[in-house]
Amino acid sequence: MGQIGPTHLLVVALVVLVVFGSKRLPDTARALGKSLRILKSEAAALKTEEPQPHQPQQQSQQAQPVQQLQHPQQAPEPVHQPPVSS
């Protein structure tokens, strides 16, 4: 249990063939291969990317805190209309 044998691979291949059909299978395999190549190249780029050393910021370069509004906007009060008499 837990090992993939040739019988399992054959069943998976048959299911894929039934689901995708023989006409769309080459295009699907080509797209899958292209996606895997992109994923592999991006993973390799992440491994080779050098981390940037953390440089402490000077006091003058720090971001200024956001100033709060002195008069926050208030929601408009609802307009009271007299009841309509018929």
C-alpha positions in Angstrom: 0.0 0.0 0.0 1.3 3.5 -0.8 3.4 2.5 -3.8 2.5 3.5 -7.3 2.8 0.5 -9.6 2.4 0.1 -13.4 -1.2 -0.8 -13.0 -2.0 2.5 -11.2 -0.2 4.5 -13.9 -2.2 2.7 -16.6 -5.5 3.5 -14.9 -4.5 7.1 -14.5 -3.5 7.3 -18.2 -6.8 5.8 -19.2 -8.8 8.3 -17.0 -6.8 11.2 -18.5 -7.5 10.0 -22.0 -11.2 9.7 -21.3 -11.5 13.1 -19.6 -9.5 15.1 -22.1 -10.0 13.1 -25.3 -7.4 12.2 -27.8 -7.7 15.4 -29.7 -7.0 17.8 -26.8 -4.4 15.6 -25.1 -1.3 16.8 -27.0 -2.3 20.5 -26.4 -2.9 19.8 -22.7 0.4 18.0 -22.3 2.2 20.8 -24.1 0.6 23.4 -21.8 1.5 21.3 -18.7 5.1 21.0 -19.8 5.3 24.7 -20.4 3.9 25.5 -17.0 6.3 23.1 -15.3 9.3 24.7 -17.1 8.2 28.2 -15.9 7.7 26.9 -12.4 11.2 25.3 -12.4 12.9 28.4 -13.7 11.1 30.7 -11.2 12.1 28.3 -8.3 15.7 28.3 -9.5 15.7 32.1 -9.7 14.4 32.3 -6.1 17.2 30.1 -4.9 19.9 32.1 -6.6 18.5 35.4 -5.6 20.7 37.0 -3.0 18.9 38.5 0.0 19.3 42.2 0.4 21.1 43.2 3.6 18.9 45.1 6.0 20.1 48.6 6.3 18.7 50.6 9.2 17.1 53.8 8.1 18.3 57.2 9.3 16.0 59.4 11.3 15.5 61.9 8.4 14.5 59.1 5.9 11.8 57.5 8.0 8.3 57.8 6.8 6.3 60.5 8.5 3.2 59.3 10.4 -0.1 59.9 8.8 -1.9 62.9 10.2 -5.4 62.3 11.5 -8.2 64.5 10.3 -9.1 67.2 12.7 -12.8 67.2 11.6 -13.8 63.7 10.5 -16.7 63.7 8.1 -20.1 63.0 9.7 -22.8 61.1 8.0 -25.6 63.4 6.8 -28.7 63.4 9.0 -31.7 61.7 7.6 -34.4 63.9 6.2 -37.7 63.5 8.0 -40.7 63.7 5.7 -44.3 64.1 7.0 -46.6 61.2 6.4 -48.6 61.3 3.2 -52.3 61.5 3.7 -54.7 60.2 1.0 
